[in-house]
Amino acid sequence: MKKLSMFVVLAGLLSNCELTNYVPPVTSQMAIVNKGQHVELTTLNEGRALFVRRCIECHTLPAVWRYSADDWPEIVDSMAHRASLKAAERDAIVAYIRAVRSQR
């Protein structure tokens, strides 16, 4: 019985980590985001790569659905200096996050 309860606790911890750090891959459907806007797949792939590589340098990756689509530009801007992000890189990260959110 003790092993079973330890397993349940461990499974819960692992599932929480997976949800926090899950970064969906870019799909062709993501190129069309809210209101029919089109975003290049190369931009989305760059945004995903930057999100994974640069954001994790300071903290665990937040779930992209934790904040609203309108909150993300300000969040990314507030951290851009620490991550040494250029304007185009910030835009790519925000485009990726918004594209992921539009798929839900």
C-alpha positions in Angstrom: 0.0 0.0 0.0 2.9 2.4 0.8 4.4 1.8 -2.7 1.1 2.6 -4.3 0.6 5.9 -2.5 4.2 6.9 -3.4 3.5 6.1 -7.0 0.4 8.3 -7.0 2.3 11.2 -5.5 5.2 10.8 -8.0 2.8 10.5 -10.9 1.1 13.7 -9.9 4.4 15.5 -9.6 5.5 14.3 -13.0 2.3 15.2 -14.7 2.4 18.7 -13.3 5.9 19.2 -14.6 4.9 17.9 -18.0 2.0 20.3 -18.2 4.1 23.2 -17.2 7.0 22.4 -19.6 4.9 21.1 -22.5 5.6 23.2 -25.6 3.5 22.0 -28.5 5.2 21.5 -31.9 4.4 23.9 -34.7 1.7 22.6 -37.1 0.5 24.0 -40.4 -2.9 24.8 -38.7 -1.1 27.2 -36.4 -0.2 29.4 -39.4 -3.7 30.7 -39.3 -4.3 32.3 -36.0 -7.2 34.3 -34.5 -9.3 36.3 -36.9 -7.8 34.6 -40.0 -4.4 36.2 -39.6 -1.6 34.3 -41.3 1.8 33.8 -39.7 4.8 32.2 -41.5 5.7 28.7 -40.2 9.3 29.8 -40.1 8.4 32.6 -37.6 6.4 30.1 -35.5 9.3 27.6 -35.5 11.7 30.4 -34.5 9.3 31.5 -31.7 9.0 28.0 -30.3 12.8 27.5 -30.4 13.4 30.8 -28.7 10.7 30.2 -26.1 12.2 26.8 -25.2 15.9 27.9 -25.3 15.8 31.4 -23.9 12.9 31.5 -21.4 14.1 28.4 -19.6 17.4 30.1 -18.8 15.7 32.0 -15.9 12.7 29.9 -14.9 10.6 26.9 -15.9 8.4 27.4 -18.9 5.0 28.6 -18.1 2.0 26.9 -19.7 1.0 29.1 -22.6 -2.6 29.0 -21.7 -1.9 30.3 -18.1 -2.2 33.9 -19.3 -4.5 35.5 -21.9 -3.3 36.1 -25.5 -3.4 39.8 -24.8 -1.2 39.5 -21.7 1.7 37.7 -23.5 3.2 40.6 -25.4 3.7 42.6 -22.1 5.0 39.5 -20.4 7.5 38.8 -23.1 8.5 42.5 -23.3 9.1 42.6 -19.6 11.6 39.8 -19.8 13.2 40.6 -23.2 16.1 42.6 -21.7 17.1 39.7 -19.4 17.0 37.2 -22.3 18.7 39.7 -24.7 15.8 39.3 -27.2 15.7 41.5 -30.2 12.3 42.9 -31.3 11.8 40.3 -34.0 12.6 37.5 -31.6 10.0 38.9 -29.1 7.5 39.1 -31.9 8.2 35.5 -32.9 7.7 34.2 -29.4 4.4 36.1 -29.0 3.3 34.8 -32.4 4.1 31.2 -31.4 2.2 31.5 -28.1 -0.8 33.1 -29.7 -0.8 30.4 -32.4 -0.7 27.7 -29.8 -3.5 29.3 -27.9 -5.7 29.6 -31.0 -5.6 25.9 -31.4 -7.4 25.2 -28.1 
